[in-house]
């Protein structure tokens, strides 16, 4: 005991001497926990509203509901904040998942009774992929993506647009978002460079520009004209930014629109192409909602198709993006997508390939999901009727839900909402009383964020305030999806309507 206690006393003396030593004390200071003040300030300044404070609060509410189902005046949280269809009970398409299952475990194709579990065309598609990808999905692919899938994407674009497409111009990406980030990373040289982005916009663009320390130059869409893009607005904001030293590098167009739900007419697209051509801007066409067009008389036309139909064809650098997350697939978690380059210098394409190589490759399951998106079962195949029925069931339901939600929003006092021509969202404008604005200011919040948080606390419905997307000064909005299951939509509308009525009374 004496020896042990003496040793402990000696250890305490040594430790106290070491901690007092200036060099060791400096090391101790340097090893302290990193704080927000020590990290990249551009990350701190970046904002991403669709997963912001209100969504964090919704996650907290979900945890509390699990602990105490009576803690709130509702029994579940309804996530209308993000286009995440399968989180709201949309089912994946059978054929696509069957092929992916076989690719995940190829040994199943050798089971004697495999055809009792999988249709023959799903088995054949998996075998086709394995012939071209003998190493399977657990190994890295080429940095640009599987050759067979890029060929399928090229065939899809050719069929869609009637224009020749080279698979060497296709990059497979982890969703469209990663492609957008890669292109911006490549284009932006310093803090004087800027990008024209629609307002309202999807926060991916503002957040990425903040991370790159580049200039976000917003151009206002025309709400009174179904969120069309006035080219005179592009000219005005570009010239104004140039006077402040900004060098515009690209123009972003989201078509169909997010959060606005609009579909651009071809004549407006031609004006946009001419503007980019004249100003030497890369046109970044976010076309991930191309399958989601609902309004009678509206249809999707790609920027590539419009460009190639113009006579004479103007010189243009175009990058278009597509994703497995939207449309009728809703495979958000698989992170599949592609981008196509049109009119870019081969050396520039080489630099983009270098950037892709730094990340090795996009995930292989997402690559195959992209191939399945662009090459569905053909007429006469075993899975065709099931696939078509599943697709039409999803699309017709989305259209009914879109129409029902927009009609209900337009019945609310002080709310106006344009038709949801496409995408998965409605973006209603809401008028607040002076009392509501004062209450929001007292809470340290913008009026639309104040409204959205009150909506969550009272109904469990999660929406995103318009201030997270940008909006014309003096106007307020929120974005909501129309993705809740059709059987639940009436209940969602009733809860939203009752809350809105109570909110107006409270802040009359």
N, C-alpha and C positions, 0 to 999 in steps of 0.2 A: 504493500500500500504506500509506503514511504517513497519507494522508487517511482511508482506511477504518478503520485501527486507532485513530486519534484519535476518529473518530465513535463507534466502539464504546465507547471509554473514557468519553466524554461521556454516552452513553446509560446506561451502568452507574451513573454518578454521579447522573444524574437519577432513575433508578428507585429507587436506594437512598434518596434524599431524599424521594421521594413515599411510599414505603412507611413511612417514619418519621413522616410527617405524621399527626397524631391523627385528622383527619377521614377520610383515606384508609384508615387502619388500622381505623377503625370500620366503614367500608364493606366492607373485606375480611372482617371478622368476621361481618357480617350476611350476606354472600354465601356463607358456608360451607354445606356440604351439610346438608339437613334430616335430623335424627335421629328415632328413635322417640319420644324424650322431647319432641319439638316438635310431634307430630301429635295428632289428635283422640284423647283417652284412651279414648273409648267404642269406637273401632275397635280399639284395642289390647286391650281387655278382651273383645271379642267372640270367640267360638270357633265353629268349624264343623267338627265331627268327621269328617263323611263325606269331607272333603278335608283332613284334618289331618296330623299328623306321620307316621303310618303310611303314608298315601298318598304323602307326599313321599318317604319311604324307598323305597316300591315303584317310584316313577319313577326313582330313582337306581339301583335294582337292574336295571330294564329297560335303562338306558343301559349298565350294566356287562355285561349279557348280550350286548348287540350287539357290544361290544368283545371280549368273551371268553365264548363260549357255555358254557365249562366252569367259570365262576367260582362257580356255585352248584349245589346238588344237585338242580336242576330246570332245565327248558329254557325256561320262560315264566312270566310273572306272570299269575295269574287274578284279575281284578278283581271280587270279590264284595262290594265295599264300597258300591256305589251302584247305584240302579235305572237302568241305562244299557243297555237291551237290545241296541241295535245295535252297541255296543262288544264284545258277546259273540256276534256273528254272527247275531243275529236279522235277518231280511231285511225291508225296507220293503214295504208293500203296493203292488202294481203300479199299481192304478187311481190312487191318490193321487199317486204320483210321476209318472205319465204326465200328469195334469192340471197339476201344478206345472211339469213340463218345458215344456209348451205355453205356460204363462203366462210362463215365463222367456224364451221365444223365440217370441212369437206368429206370427212369419213362417212357422214350420213348418206352420201350419194352411193356408197357401196353397200348399204343395208339392203337385204333381200326385199324388204317391204317398203322401200323408200317411196314408191309411187302411191302407196296407200296414204302417205302423209303430205306429199308435195305434188303439184300438178306437173306434167311432163315439160311444159315450156319453162317453168321455173328451174327445173333440174337442168335443162339444156342451157339456159342462160348462165347458170352458175358454172357449168362445164366450159362454156365459151370463155368466160372470164378466167377460169383457171388455166385454160390452154394458153392464154396470153399473159397470165400472171402466175406462173407455176410456183413462185415462192409464196403465194398467198397474201393475205392482208396483214400478217404480222411483221413483214419486212418493210423497210423504206421503199418508196416508189421513186421514179425519176422526180426531180425537183419540180418540174412543170406539171407532173401528174401522169397517171397511167396513159400510155399511148392509145389503148383501145377506147378508153372513156373520152379522151380528147377527140378521137375520130367520131364517136357517137354524138358529141356536142356539135362538131362541125356539120354533121349530117342534119341534125336538128335545126340549126340556123339556116342551112341551105333550103330546107323544106319550108321553114317559117317565112323566110324573106325572099326566096327565089333568087338568091345571090350566092355565087361561089364563095366557099369558106375554107381556109387552110387550117388544119389542126395545129400547125406550128404557131398560130396566133392565139391559141387557147391556153390559158393557165387555169388549172384546178386549184381552188382555194378553200380555206376553212370558212365556209359561208361567204356571202358577198362582202361582209365587213372587213375581212382580212385583205381581200383584193383592193378595196378602197384605201385601206391604210398603206398597202404596199405602193400604190400609185402615188399617193400624196407624199410618202417618204421619198420616193424617187424624184418627184417634181420640185419639191420645196427646198430652196437653197439657203435662205437666210430669213431673218425676221422682216425683211421688206417684201418678201413674196406673199401673195394673197390668193385666195380662191373665192369666186362668186358662189354663194350658197343661197338657196331659196329660204325665205322667211314667210311662214313657218318652215322649219327643217327638222330632219331626223338628227338628234344630238350626236350621233356618231361623227358628223362632219365638224361641228364646233369643238367637240372634245379632241379629235385628232389634230385639228389645227392648233389648238392650245398646246398640246403635247409637243408639236413641232415648232412652237414659237413663231407661227406664221399668222398672217392677217385673215380674219374672217370678215368677208365683205358681203353683207346680206342684201338681197334684192327682194322686194315685197311682191308676193303674189296678189292677184286681184280677187279678193273674196267676193266682191259684188258681181264678178264675171266668172263664177265657178272656179276660182283659184287659178285662172289662166296666168300666163307669164307675159306681161307687157314688155316688149323689147325696148321701148323707150326708157323703161325703168332700168334695164341692164346698162344702157348707154349712160344714163345719168350717174348711177352709182360707180361705174367703172371710171368715168372721167373724174368724179369727185375723189375717188381713192388715189388716182394717178397724181392729182395735185398735192396729195399728202405724201407722195413718195412711194406708194404701193405699186408693185409690179404684179399684175394679174397673170396667173399661170393656167388656171382652169376654171371651167364653169360646171357646176353640179346641177343636174336635173333629175328629179325623182318622179318617175312616170310609170304606172299610176302613183299618185301622190301619197306621201306619208309626212305629216299626219292628216293631210287635207282630203284624201280619198278621191281626188279628181283624175280624169284621164285627158291628156292633151290632144287637141285636134291636130291633124296633119299640117294645116297651114301655119299654126303656131310653131310646130316643130321645124318647119322650113325656115322660119324667121330666126329661130335659135341657131340653127346650123349656119346660116349666113353670117350671123353676128360672130360666132366663134371663128369662122373662117376668116372674116375680115380683121378680127382682133388677134389672131394667132393663138387662140386659147384651145387647150385640150378640153373636149367635151366629155364629161364623165356622166354616163347615162345609167342611173340606178333603176333597173327594170325588173326588180325582184317580184313585183306584184303583177306581172304581165298576164298571169292566168286569172287574176281577180278583177274582172270587169263585169259589172252587173247592170248598169243603166241601159235602158232601151235606146238603141241608136249609137251607143258607144262601143268602141272596140280598141284593142291594143295594136299599135303599129310601132315597130322598133325604130330607133333612130338610124340604124344601119340601113333598113329598108327605105326609109325616107331619103337618106343621103344618096343611095344608089339610084333612086328614081328621079333625082333632080337633073335637069338638062340645061346647061352643062353642069356636071357634078363639081361642086366647089371643093377646093383642097381642104381637108379636115383631118385632125387627129382625134380619134374617137376611141374611148374605152367603155364597154358596156358590161354590166354586172347582172348575174342571175344567181338564184339560191334555191336550195331544197327546203328552206325554212317556211316559205310562204306558199302561194298557190293553193292547191287542194291537198298537197302532201303534208305540210305542217311539220316537217322533220327537223325542227329547230336544233335539237340536241345532237344530231348527227353531224352538224357543221359541214355541209356540202355546198359547193357553189363553183362558179367559174367566172372568168372575165375574158373578153375577146378584145384584141387590139386591132384597130383599123387605121392605116395611114401612118403608123409610127415608124421612125427610122430603125433599120435592123440593129444598129449599134445600141440604140436606146432599149430595144427589146432585149438585147444581150445583157444590159445592166439590170433590167428587171429580173431576168433569169438568175443573175448573180444574187440579187436580193432574196429571191425565192430559195436559192441554194443555201443561204445562211440559215434559213429555217428548216433545211433538209427537204421536207415535203409536207403537203397538207395531209390530214389524216386519211387513211386508206378506206375506211368505212364510208366516210363522207364522199370520197371520190366515186365509189361504186353507187352510192345513193344518187349522185348527180347523173351517172350513166343511166340509171333506172328511171330518173325523172325525164330525161330527154328521149329515151327509147322505151316506151311502154309496150305492153303486149299488142301484137298486131291482130287485125280482124281475122277470125277463123281459128285463132290459137285457143288453147284450153282455158287460159285465164282472161281472155278478152272481155267476155260478158260480165264477169265478176268485177273486173277492174273498171269497166265503164259504168256499171251500176254504182259502185262505191264513189267514183269521181263525181257523177251527176248528183248523187245524193248529197254530197258535201257542198257542191257549188250551188245547187238550188236552195239548200238550207241557208247558206251564207247570204244569198240574195234576199230571201224572205226576212232574215234577221236584220239585214241592213235597212231594208225599207221600213220595217216595223220600228226600229230604234229611232231612225231619223224622223219619222212621223210623230213619234211620242215626244221627242225633244222639241219639235216645233210647236207642240201643244203647251209647253211650259211658258209661264209668264216671263217675259224678258229674255227669252232664249230664241235664237234663230240658227238654223243649221242647213247648210247646202246639202244637196243630194249626194249620197255616197256612190259615186260613179264606179269606183274601183277600190282596191286595197282591202284593208280590214278595219277601217277606222271611220268614226265621225268626229268632226272638230267644231262643235257648236260654239257660237259666240254668246256670252252671257253679260247682261247689264246689271251692275251692282248699285245698290243705293248708297248714299253718302254715309249712312250709319254702318253699313257693311264694310266700306272702305276704311272708315275710322277704326272699327274693331280689328280689322286686319293689320293696320298700322300699329295699333296698340300691342298686338301679338307678335310684331316684328316679321310679318309675312306679307307677301303680295296678295291682293284680293282673290285671285284664282287659286293660289296655293291654300289660302285660308278656307275657301269653299271646298276644295278637294279633300283637305284634312277633316273638315267637319262631316263631309259625306262619308268618308271612311269610318270615322268614329261612331256614326249613327246608323250606318247601313251595312258596313263591311265591304262596300264597293270601292275598288281601287281605280282611280283615273289619274291622268297626268295633267297638271296645270299647263295652260298654254304658254306661260312664261318660260317653261322648260324647252319650248320649241322656237320661241321668238314670235312676235305678233306686232301688228301696227300699234304705235303708241296710242294710249287711250282706249284700247279694246282689250277684252279679256275672254279667254277661251278655256276649254279643257278638251283633252283627247280621250276618247273611249273606244275600245274595240267593240265589235258586235259578235264576239266569239263565245259567250256563254252558251251552253246547250240550248237548243230551241225550246225544250220543255221548261227551261228556267227563265227564258227571256221575259215573259210577262211579269214574273215575280221581281226580276231586276228592275224593270221599268216602273213597276208600282212602288218599289222602295225608293227609287230615285225621285219619282214624282212627289211622293209624300214628304221626303226630306226637303225638296226644293220649296214646296209650299210652306213648310215650317220655317225654313231659312228666311224666306221673304217676310214672314210675319215677325220673326224675331228681330230682323234688322230693317223694319219698315221706316 
